Amino acid sequence: MTLDEATGDVSHFNDWEVVELLGEGSFASVYLCRREGHAKELRAVKFLDKTKLSRMRTFSAKSSGGKMAVTTAMDQVAEEMAIMKTLDHENIGKFC
């Protein structure tokens, strides 16, 4: 991943060029990206801030033995990724 020196924003990753920021949330940013050398091949790509995700904690009483369970937002992202990996649709990109 390459960062723009002036703004600190992502400018490239792998063989993809970041075209523009589409949206931002508390823990992620979504960018429109273009495959280098393929002007018409565009994708929306979500970049997660692992530091923020690992700091956010959720407490629940779902643990076995009646003890409180502590999870992070990274745990929730891992669950979401596991689900996304099982999906097979032309409009959903595959995880590498």
NORVEN-V30350 format. One record per residue. RES is the residue in three letters. SS is DSSP state (helix for helix, strand for strand, loop for the rest). D_CENTER is the distance of its C-alpha to the mean C-alpha in Angstrom with 1 decimal. Layout:
res/ss/d_center
RES/SS/D_CENTER
RES/SS/D_CENTER
//
This chain:
res/ss/d_center
MET/loop/13.5
THR/strand/16.1
LEU/strand/16.4
ASP/loop/19.0
GLU/loop/21.8
ALA/loop/22.9
THR/loop/19.9
GLY/loop/17.4
ASP/loop/14.8
VAL/strand/13.0
SER/strand/15.7
HIS/strand/15.1
PHE/strand/13.2
ASN/loop/15.1
ASP/loop/17.4
TRP/strand/15.3
GLU/strand/16.4
VAL/strand/14.5
VAL/strand/16.9
GLU/strand/15.9
LEU/strand/13.7
LEU/strand/13.4
GLY/strand/12.3
GLU/strand/11.1
GLY/loop/10.8
SER/loop/11.7
PHE/loop/8.5
ALA/strand/6.1
SER/strand/7.6
VAL/strand/8.0
TYR/strand/10.4
LEU/strand/13.2
CYS/strand/13.7
ARG/strand/17.0
ARG/strand/18.0
GLU/loop/20.7
GLY/loop/24.1
HIS/loop/23.1
ALA/loop/23.4
LYS/loop/22.8
GLU/loop/19.7
LEU/strand/16.9
ARG/strand/13.3
ALA/strand/10.6
VAL/strand/7.4
LYS/strand/4.2
PHE/strand/4.1
LEU/strand/3.9
ASP/loop/7.7
LYS/helix/8.9
THR/helix/12.4
LYS/helix/12.1
LEU/helix/10.4
SER/helix/13.2
ARG/helix/15.8
MET/loop/15.5
ARG/strand/17.9
THR/strand/19.2
PHE/strand/22.8
SER/strand/24.4
ALA/loop/27.7
LYS/loop/26.4
SER/loop/27.2
SER/helix/30.2
GLY/helix/33.3
GLY/helix/32.7
LYS/loop/30.7
MET/loop/27.8
ALA/strand/24.4
VAL/strand/21.7
THR/strand/18.0
THR/strand/15.0
ALA/helix/11.8
MET/helix/10.3
ASP/helix/12.8
GLN/helix/11.6
VAL/helix/8.1
ALA/helix/10.2
GLU/helix/12.4
GLU/helix/10.1
MET/helix/9.1
ALA/helix/12.9
ILE/helix/13.8
MET/helix/11.7
LYS/helix/13.4
THR/helix/16.7
LEU/loop/16.4
ASP/loop/18.6
HIS/loop/18.7
GLU/loop/19.3
ASN/loop/16.8
ILE/loop/13.8
GLY/loop/12.5
LYS/loop/12.8
PHE/loop/10.6
CYS/loop/12.5
//
